[in-house]
Amino acid sequence: MEDLKSYVTKHKDRFINELIELLKIPSVSADTAFSQDVLDTADAVKTSLENAGCDFVEICDTPGYPIVYGEKIIDPKLPTVLVYGHYDVQPADPLELWTSPPFEPVIKKTEIHPEGAIFARGSCDDKGQMYMHVKAFEYMIQSNTLPCNVKFMIEGEEEVGSVNLKTFVENNTKKLKNDVILISDTGMISNQQPSITTGLRGLSYVEVEVTGPNRDLHSGLYGGAVANPINILSKMIASLHDENNHITILGFYDNVEELSLEERAEMAKAPFDLEKYKKALDLNDVYGEKGYVTNERNSIRPTLDVNGIWGGYTGEGAKTVIASKASAKISMRLVPNQDWEVITDLFTKHFVNIAPAGVTVKVTPHHGGQGYVTPIDSISYKAANMAYTETFGVPAIPVRSGGSIPIVALFEKELKSKTILMGFGLDTDAIHSPNEHFGIFNYLKGIETIPLFYKYFVELSK
């Protein structure tokens, strides 16, 4: 498909400029100050799908932000690919840490991206990766090489938990019927070594509150005589791991998937330099569950981490006080077969039970999602690997991600189809952080690779 490379080269500047215009719209779903911008972005996505060649595009209202749906049905007898992405972005704060304004995209060369990278909020997560699919679709329409049906479902609430997506999917199973779901909201190992994300961890997120006396107390008059909620919370949190960094909640590991030595050996083929990893994080050593290496600890093993903790006086100077309350936010990353609601219940019971006399404990669940694994012997995986192999010159390596995309498990449950995660971002792209960026190489290579997935998926499906 040499014409594909020629097409991408010929339209390179236009592809980049179109993405830049999309990135200029501050579609921050978490902040109502940007509500109109989010809606404007939905309109822009609708227009781009129409211009690319969809026969039907609509903006589907939800109680929150709309979902943009588009389709091109060339023959109902042929396979159907459903493309999922999101057009909303994370807040840009803290603004002072950006080297250029987050919604004024600029192209800068870096050591990893000598061809340049687009610096802007949403460039990699997920506007840039979503827009690769629009341009890949445009190529297939213009070259008359689209081998199957395509549906697009682009939402505007992914960064706030996809609150209305579940209802939309449940109410539109016929409209969304497909043979495979294609998502680019993940990354790959490097620009020289592509990878396919085959596993995602689930998530349970809770907030805990420990309450002692009915008001803040003088630490001299009451210290040593009443339970200090901050001291108690610290001890309770510390007890959640043992000396081997194993989580101590009864039943936590009951359904944990244990990978075979062969599977772990396959994972170990992924290039990884421990010394560079430590240097990049300014660490003198790594830390984690005994019996597992770093790339296993952050992908195939469940975790429990405190994301924030507060209580008492934290201002300038001293205030001798025993706080009435202390609180923390805790996230648990889960592996396949661990049900997030079961884990949340186990955590709640355990945390309440380990509280000593003198305090009361409240656990508030926030949100969660199931883990996911896609088989590497599936047609979709083989097609994706063939596509990567053709454009990068080397086969992709299957990797499991430490992150969570809860909607993937939802899609399989409601739509009865598997998801293939073809990400083109890099770990260094600073998603969710100041100075987020997406390499020009990665963006164009995605546009070049995606049509090959369609080609091989259809060929292997016959």
C-alpha positions in Angstrom: 0.0 0.0 0.0 2.6 2.5 -1.1 -0.2 4.9 -2.0 -0.9 5.2 1.7 2.6 6.5 2.5 2.4 8.9 -0.5 -1.0 10.2 0.7 0.2 10.8 4.2 3.3 12.6 2.9 1.3 14.7 0.5 -1.2 15.8 3.1 1.1 16.0 6.1 0.9 19.7 6.7 -2.9 19.7 6.4 -3.2 16.8 8.8 -1.0 18.7 11.4 -2.8 22.0 10.9 -6.3 20.4 11.3 -5.2 18.8 14.6 -3.7 22.0 15.8 -7.1 23.8 15.2 -8.8 21.1 17.2 -6.3 21.4 20.1 -6.9 25.1 20.3 -10.4 24.5 21.7 -10.1 24.0 25.5 -12.6 21.1 25.9 -12.0 20.6 29.7 -14.9 18.4 30.8 -14.1 18.7 34.5 -14.6 22.5 34.6 -18.0 24.0 33.8 -16.3 27.2 32.8 -15.3 25.4 29.6 -18.8 23.9 28.9 -19.3 25.8 25.6 -15.8 24.8 24.5 -16.6 21.1 25.0 -19.8 21.5 23.0 -17.9 23.4 20.3 -15.4 20.5 20.1 -18.2 18.0 19.6 -19.4 20.1 16.6 -15.8 20.2 15.2 -15.5 16.4 15.5 -18.9 16.0 13.7 -17.7 18.2 10.9 -14.4 16.3 10.6 -16.2 13.0 10.3 -18.5 14.4 7.6 -15.6 15.8 5.7 -13.7 12.5 6.0 -16.5 10.6 4.3 -19.1 9.3 6.8 -22.6 8.9 5.3 -24.3 9.7 8.6 -23.1 11.7 11.6 -25.1 12.9 14.6 -24.5 14.5 17.9 -26.2 12.4 20.5 -27.2 14.3 23.6 -26.7 12.9 27.1 -27.4 14.3 30.5 -23.8 15.5 30.3 -21.7 16.2 27.3 -22.8 14.7 23.9 -21.4 11.7 22.1 -20.5 12.1 18.4 -21.6 9.1 16.3 -20.8 8.5 12.7 -20.9 5.6 10.3 -20.0 4.4 6.8 -21.8 1.2 5.9 -20.6 -0.1 2.6 -22.1 -3.6 2.9 -24.0 -5.1 5.9 -22.4 -8.5 5.1 -18.9 -7.2 5.7 -17.3 -6.9 9.1 -17.8 -3.7 11.1 -15.1 -1.8 13.0 -16.2 0.5 15.8 -13.8 3.3 16.6 -13.9 4.7 20.1 -12.2 7.9 21.3 -12.8 11.0 23.4 -12.6 14.7 22.6 -12.5 16.0 26.1 -9.2 16.8 27.9 -7.8 17.1 31.3 -7.5 20.5 33.1 -4.3 22.2 32.2 -3.3 23.2 35.8 -0.8 24.1 37.0 -0.5 26.6 34.2 2.8 28.1 35.4 4.6 24.8 34.7 3.8 24.9 30.9 6.6 26.1 28.7 4.0 27.3 26.2 0.2 28.0 26.7 -1.7 24.7 26.8 -4.3 25.7 24.3 -1.9 27.5 21.9 -0.3 24.5 20.2 3.3 24.8 19.2 5.7 22.3 17.5 9.0 21.8 19.3 11.8 19.4 18.6 13.0 17.2 21.5 15.6 14.5 21.9 12.9 11.8 21.6 11.0 13.6 18.8 13.6 15.1 16.4 10.9 15.6 13.8 9.0 17.7 16.3 6.1 17.2 18.7 2.9 19.2 19.1 2.8 20.6 22.7 -0.8 21.2 23.8 -3.3 19.8 26.3 -5.0 16.8 24.6 -2.4 16.4 21.9 -1.8 12.8 22.9 -4.7 12.1 25.2 -6.8 11.8 23.2 -7.4 14.3 20.4 -4.3 13.5 18.5 -4.8 9.7 18.7 -8.5 10.0 18.0 -7.9 12.2 15.0 -5.5 9.7 13.5 -8.5 7.5 12.9 -10.4 10.2 11.2 -7.5 10.9 8.8 -6.9 7.1 8.2 -10.6 6.8 7.4 -10.3 9.8 5.0 -7.5 8.0 3.2 -9.5 4.8 2.8 -12.4 6.8 1.4 -10.4 8.9 -1.0 -8.4 5.9 -2.3 -11.5 3.6 -2.4 -9.7 1.1 -0.2 -12.1 0.9 2.7 -12.6 -2.9 3.1 -15.4 -3.0 5.6 -18.0 -0.9 7.5 -16.9 1.7 10.1 -18.7 3.3 13.0 -17.3 6.1 15.2 -18.3 6.8 18.8 -16.4 9.8 20.2 -17.4 10.9 23.7 -16.8 14.1 25.7 -16.7 12.7 29.3 -13.9 10.3 29.4 -11.8 12.5 31.6 -14.6 12.7 34.2 -15.4 9.0 34.3 -17.6 8.5 31.2 -20.6 8.9 33.4 -23.2 8.8 30.6 -21.5 6.4 28.3 -22.8 3.2 30.0 -26.4 4.3 29.5 -25.8 5.3 25.9 -24.2 2.0 25.1 -26.9 0.0 26.8 -29.6 1.9 24.9 -27.9 1.6 21.5 -26.6 -1.9 21.2 -28.1 -2.3 17.7 -26.6 0.9 16.4 -23.2 0.1 17.9 -23.1 -3.6 16.7 -19.7 -4.4 15.5 -17.1 -7.2 15.0 -14.2 -5.4 16.8 -13.7 -2.2 18.8 -10.6 -0.1 17.9 -9.2 2.3 20.4 -6.0 4.5 20.4 -5.8 5.9 23.9 -2.7 4.0 25.1 0.9 4.0 24.2 3.8 1.9 22.8 7.3 1.1 24.0 9.2 3.4 21.7 9.3 4.8 18.2 11.5 1.9 17.2 9.6 -0.8 19.1 5.8 -0.8 18.8 3.7 -2.7 21.3 0.0 -3.6 21.7 -1.6 -3.2 25.0 -3.3 -6.5 25.8 -4.2 -5.9 29.5 -5.7 -3.1 31.5 -6.0 -3.0 35.3 -9.3 -2.4 37.0 -9.8 0.3 39.6 -11.4 0.8 43.0 -11.2 4.4 44.3 -12.3 5.3 47.9 -12.1 8.1 50.4 -11.6 7.3 54.1 -12.3 9.5 57.1 -11.2 8.9 60.7 -13.0 10.9 63.4 -11.9 11.2 67.0 -13.0 14.0 69.4 -15.9 16.3 68.5 -13.5 19.2 67.9 -9.9 20.1 67.5 -8.0 19.8 70.8 -5.0 21.4 72.5 -2.2 18.9 72.1 -0.7 19.8 75.4 -3.9 19.4 77.4 -5.2 16.3 75.6 -2.2 14.7 74.0 -1.7 11.1 75.1 -5.2 11.0 76.6 -7.4 10.8 73.4 -6.9 9.1 70.1 -5.3 11.3 67.5 -7.1 10.7 64.2 -4.0 11.6 62.1 -1.8 9.1 64.1 -4.5 6.4 63.9 -5.1 6.9 60.1 -1.3 6.7 59.5 -1.1 3.4 61.4 -4.2 2.0 59.7 -2.8 2.9 56.3 0.7 1.5 57.1 -1.0 -1.8 58.2 -2.5 -2.3 54.7 0.9 -3.7 53.5 3.1 -6.3 55.1 6.9 -6.5 55.1 6.8 -7.9 51.6 4.6 -5.2 50.3 1.7 -7.7 50.1 -1.7 -6.2 50.7 -3.2 -7.5 53.9 -6.9 -7.2 53.2 -8.5 -10.6 53.7 -9.7 -12.0 50.4 -8.0 -9.4 48.3 -6.0 -11.9 46.2 -8.6 -14.6 46.0 -9.3 -14.1 42.3 -6.1 -12.6 41.2 -4.9 -14.0 37.8 -1.5 -15.7 38.2 0.4 -15.5 34.9 2.4 -18.5 33.9 6.2 -18.4 33.8 5.9 -18.6 30.0 3.7 -15.5 29.9 6.0 -13.6 32.2 8.9 -14.6 30.0 7.1 -13.1 27.0 6.5 -9.9 28.9 10.2 -9.7 29.8 11.1 -9.4 26.1 10.0 -5.8 26.2 13.0 -3.5 26.4 13.5 -2.1 29.8 16.5 -0.4 31.4 16.2 -0.4 35.2 19.0 2.1 35.7 17.5 4.6 33.2 14.1 4.1 34.9 15.5 5.0 38.3 17.5 7.9 36.9 14.5 9.4 35.1 12.6 9.4 38.4 15.6 10.5 40.5 15.4 7.3 42.6 18.2 5.3 44.3 16.1 2.1 44.2 12.7 0.7 43.1 10.1 -0.6 45.6 7.3 -3.0 45.4 5.8 -6.5 46.0 8.4 -9.1 46.7 8.8 -11.8 44.0 8.0 -9.5 41.0 10.1 -7.2 38.9 9.2 -3.6 38.1 7.3 -4.2 34.9 5.2 -6.9 36.6 4.5 -4.8 39.7 3.1 -2.0 37.6 1.0 -4.2 35.2 0.0 -7.7 36.2 -0.1 -7.2 40.0 -2.8 -5.4 42.0 -1.8 -2.4 44.1 -3.1 -0.1 46.8 -1.8 3.5 47.0 -2.7 6.6 49.0 -3.3 9.4 46.5 -3.8 12.1 49.1 -3.9 12.6 52.9 -4.9 15.5 55.0 -5.9 16.7 58.5 -4.9 19.1 61.2 -2.9 22.2 60.7 -0.7 22.5 57.6 -0.2 26.3 57.4 2.9 28.3 58.1 4.3 28.2 61.6 3.1 26.0 64.5 -0.3 25.2 65.9 -0.4 22.7 68.7 -3.6 20.9 67.8 -5.0 17.4 67.8 -7.3 17.4 64.8 -10.9 16.1 65.1 -10.6 14.4 61.7 -8.1 13.0 59.3 -8.9 11.8 55.7 -7.2 10.1 52.8 -8.0 9.1 49.2 -7.0 5.6 48.2 -6.9 3.9 44.9 -6.5 0.2 44.2 -5.5 -1.0 40.8 -6.9 -4.4 40.1 -6.0 -7.2 37.7 -8.4 -9.3 35.6 -10.9 -11.5 37.6 -10.9 -9.0 40.6 -14.3 -7.4 40.7 -14.0 -3.8 41.7 -17.2 -3.8 43.7 -16.2 -6.9 45.6 -12.8 -5.3 46.3 -14.4 -2.1 47.5 -16.6 -4.0 49.9 -13.6 -6.0 51.2 -11.6 -2.8 51.7 -14.5 -1.1 53.5 -15.1 -4.0 55.9 -11.4 -4.4 56.6 -10.7 -0.7 57.2 -13.6 -0.4 59.6 -12.6 -3.6 61.5 -9.0 -2.4 62.1 -10.0 0.9 63.6 -9.2 1.0 67.3 -11.5 2.2 70.0 -11.7 5.9 70.4 -12.3 6.7 66.7 -15.0 6.1 64.1 -14.3 5.4 60.4 -16.2 6.3 57.3 -15.4 4.8 53.9 -16.9 6.5 50.8 -16.5 4.7 47.5 -16.0 7.1 44.5 -15.8 5.0 41.3 -14.2 2.0 39.8 -14.1 -0.4 36.8 -13.1 -3.9 35.8 -9.8 -5.0 34.4 -9.5 -6.4 30.8 -7.4 -8.8 28.8 -7.5 -9.2 25.1 -6.2 -12.6 23.7 -3.1 -12.5 21.6 -4.4 -15.3 19.4 -7.4 -13.3 18.2 -7.9 -12.1 14.6 -7.9 -8.5 15.8 -4.5 -8.9 17.6 -3.0 -10.7 14.6 -4.2 -7.9 12.3 -2.9 -5.2 14.5 0.5 -6.9 14.8 0.7 -7.3 11.0 -0.1 -3.6 10.5 2.6 -2.5 13.0 5.1 -5.0 11.5 4.6 -3.5 8.1 5.0 0.2 9.1 7.7 -0.2 11.8 9.6 -3.1 10.3 9.5 -5.1 13.5 6.6 -7.1 15.2 4.8 -5.5 18.1 5.3 -6.8 21.6 2.2 -7.5 23.8 2.3 -5.5 27.0 0.0 -5.1 29.9 -0.8 -1.6 31.1 -0.9 -0.4 34.7 -3.6 2.0 33.8 -7.3 1.5 33.6 -9.9 2.1 30.9 -13.1 0.8 32.5 -15.2 1.3 29.4 -13.4 -1.5 27.7 -14.9 -4.1 30.0 -18.3 -2.3 29.6 -18.0 -2.7 25.8 -17.4 -6.4 25.9 -20.3 -6.9 28.4 -22.9 -4.9 26.4 -21.7 -5.2 22.8 -20.2 -8.7 23.0 -17.1 -7.8 21.1 -13.4 -7.6 21.8 -11.3 -4.4 21.9 -7.9 -3.9 20.3 -5.8 -1.1 21.8 -3.5 0.4 19.1 -1.7 3.2 20.9 0.9 5.4 19.4 1.8 7.6 22.4 4.9 7.4 24.5 5.4 7.3 28.3 7.3 10.6 28.0 4.4 12.5 26.4 3.3 13.9 29.7 -0.4 13.2 29.4 -2.4 14.7 32.3 0.7 16.8 33.1 2.1 20.2 32.1 3.7 20.2 28.6 1.7 17.3 27.2 2.9 16.6 23.7 2.5 14.1 20.8 5.2 13.4 18.3 4.7 14.3 14.6 6.2 10.9 13.8 3.8 9.1 16.0 0.8 11.0 14.7 1.6 10.4 11.0 2.7 6.8 11.7 -0.7 6.1 13.3 -2.5 7.4 10.2 -0.2 5.1 8.1 -0.7 2.0 10.3 -4.5 2.1 11.0 -5.7 1.4 7.4 -3.5 -1.7 7.4 -5.3 -3.0 10.4 -8.6 -2.7 8.5 -7.0 -4.5 5.5 -5.6 -7.4 7.5 -8.6 -7.7 9.8 -10.9 -8.2 6.9 -8.5 -10.6 5.2 -8.2 -12.8 8.3 -11.9 -12.7 8.9 -12.8 -14.5 5.7 
